[in-house]
Amino acid sequence: MEFLDKVFSTWYGTVIFILVAVAILVLISAIFYRAFFKRFYDMLLSGVAILVLSPILLILIILGAIKMKGNPFFTQARPGKINKKTGEEKIFKLIKFRTMTCEKDENGELLPDEKRLNKYGKLLRSTSLDELPELFNIFIGDMSIVGPRPLLVQYLPLYSKEQRKRHTVRPGLTGLAQVNGRNAISWQKKFEYDIEYINKITLFGDIKIIFQTVLKVFKRSGISSNTSATMEFFTGNE
């Protein structure tokens, strides 16, 4: 106690103590990041983000209901992390803001993506605001801030053994593939980036990807593929 009293008796002593404490926390976080701290920071940061961004979320809910003429949310079953006991992917409900209308043709079939993607939807996608509700998926443990993007359940039988390794970790809001081309790169390249990521998950690697994601959002790059308004369906490996 006497030592602490001396440390906190001066402002520079307090600053040094805080810096040392932060340095120790960062060191411990880096060492045990994959085993414990990745999930800890996912819960902490997503919880804080939900509170801070709640006014924006509320505004987007109202605007979405108006622009989409109904439910502003888009939910879809997606495969998550493989359960070690069952050996199968956990299927969860991904939640996003809706970016495409539900317009149908005379036969009752949904119109092509490019016709249902209105100006409001394009704005949400280009700014990645449609992804904000996924913060709730992260908070409850279905997703992580950084990881391979959760794809469609129907793709599961199409993966090679190597590609399926992407499900050995929680899917992410952003990932290595997203900061290296997003929808503008091929499926094979995406999977290569996913496997590269899970083979070397680190605290500083995730921080780097988060900063790169912010830059990508401002540049609004890689939103669409060369032949589709979003991304072509994965049809398997040649």
N, C-alpha and C positions, 0 to 999 in steps of 0.2 A: 504493500500500500504506500509506503514511504517513497518507493521508487516512482510509482505512478504519479504521486503528488508532485514530485520534482519535474517529471516529464510534462505534465499539464500546467505547470506554473508559468510557462512562457508560451507564446504563440507558435514559435518555431519548433518547440518541443512537441506541441500538439500536431503540427503539420507533419513532422518526421514520423511520429507514431502512426498517423493515418496512412502515410505513404508505405510504411513497412507492413502495416496490416493488409493494405490493398495488394501489395506485392506478394505476400504470403497466400492470400486468397486466390490470386491469379495463378500462382505456381501450383497450388493444390488442385484448382479447377482444371488446369492443363493436364496434370498427371492422371486425374480420375474423371476426365471429361466424358469419355464414351460410356463408362460404367455407371456414372451417377449424375454428374453436373449438367450434361446435355439436357436431360429431362427436367432437372431443377430449373435451369435457365429458361426452358420452354414455358414452364408453368408461370414463372415469375414475370417474364417479359410479355407473354400473351395476356396475362391478367392485367398488367399495367396498361398495355395498349388498348384493351377493351374499355377500361375506365376512361382513359384520356380521349379516345376516339369515339366515345359513345354519342356525342352530339352529331358527329359526321355520319355515324351509322344510322341514327334516327332520321336525319335528313335524306339519306340515300334510300331508306325504307319507304319514306313518303313519296319521293320522286319516282322510285322504281314502280310503286303501285300505280302511279299515274301514267308513266311512260309505257309500261308493259301491260296496262289495262287489267290489272289483277295482282296476283301473287308476285311480289318483288324478288322472291327467293327461288333459286334453282338447287334442287337436291338430287343427288344421284349416288347409287351404291358404288363404292370403290374398294379395291383390295388394299389392306394395310399390311402391317408387319406380320410375318409368319409366326404362328403360335408354336412354341417348341414342343408342346405335348401332342398336339394334333398333326403338326407338320403342314398345316394349311393356313392360308392368309386370312386374317380377320377382316371381314367385310363390314365397312362402316358407311354412314351417310355423309357424304361430302356436301357442305353447304356454301353456296356462293350467291352473289347478286345476279339475277337474271339479266342476260345481255341480248337474248333473242326472243322475239315474240312467238306466240303459239299459232300463227297464221297457217291455214291449211288451204289446199287446192280444192277443186270441185269434187274430187274423189275422197276427200277427207284425210289426205296425206299431208304431212307437214311440208311446207315449202323449203327449198334449199337454204342452207345456212346464210348465204350471202343476201338472200331476200328477206330473211327474218332478223338479220343483224341491222338494227336501225342506228341512227346517229347517236342516240343516248347510249346504246350498247357498245358502239365503237369507242365512245369516250371512256366508258368504264374499263374496257379492255386495254386501251392504249395507256391508261394511267394505272392499271392494275387494281383499281378500286373494287372491281368485282370480286377480288380475292379476300377482301377484309373479313367477311363472315367466317372464313377458315380459322380465324383466331380462336373461335370457340372449339373447333376440332382439335387445335393444338392444346388448348387449356385442359380439355378432358382426356387427352392422351392418345387420340386417334392419329394425330400427325405431329410433326416436329417443325420448327421454324426452317431448318435446312435439311434437305434430304431429296431423294428421287421423287419427282412429281407423281401423285396417285393417278393411274390410268384407268381404263375401263375394265370391268370384271370379265368381259368377253375376250379380252386379250390373254387371259391366264393360260389357256391351253396352247397358245401360239409361241410362248417364250421358249428359248433354249434353256438348258440347265444353267448356263452362265448368266443369261439375262434375268432369270428368276431370282438370282442373288440380290437383286435390287430390293426385294421384299424382306431381306434379313434385318432391315432397319425401318423405322417409321418413315412414311412418306413425308415430303416437305412442302412448305409454302413456296419455297424457292430452292434451287439446287445448282449444282455445277453445270448441268445441261442448260438451265435457264440463263445463266450468265455467259454462256458460250454459243448463243444462237437461238434459244427458245424454240419457236415453231419453224424457224427458217432453216434448221438443219435436219438431216435424215434421221429416221428411226434408229438405224444402226449406230450413228454417231451419238445419239441421245443415250442409248444403252451403254455405250463405251464410257461416256462421262459418268453415268450412274454407278457403274462398277468401279471406276477409278475413285469416285468419292467414298464409297463404303469401305474400300480397302485402306483408306488413310483419313479417317475422321479425326479432326483435331479442333481444339478451341479456336486457335488463330486462323485455321482454314475456314471455319464457319463464319468468323467475323469478317474475313476477306470477302466471302461470297455475299454476305449481307450488304456490305458497302458497294460491291459490284452490282447488286440487284437495284439498289437505290439509283445508281448512275444509269442503269438500263431503263428504269421507269421514266426518268427525266428525258432520256433520248428516244423513248417509245420505239425501240427496235425489236425485231424478231417476233412481232405479234402474230403475223400470218405466214403461212408457207407460200411457196411460189405458185401453187396451183389451187389453193383453197383459202377461204376467208378465215379459217381457223387452222386446222391441221388434218391431213389425210388420215384415214383409218389405217391402223397397223394390220396387215394381212398375213403376217408370218415371215419367216426367214426363207430366203431362196435356197 
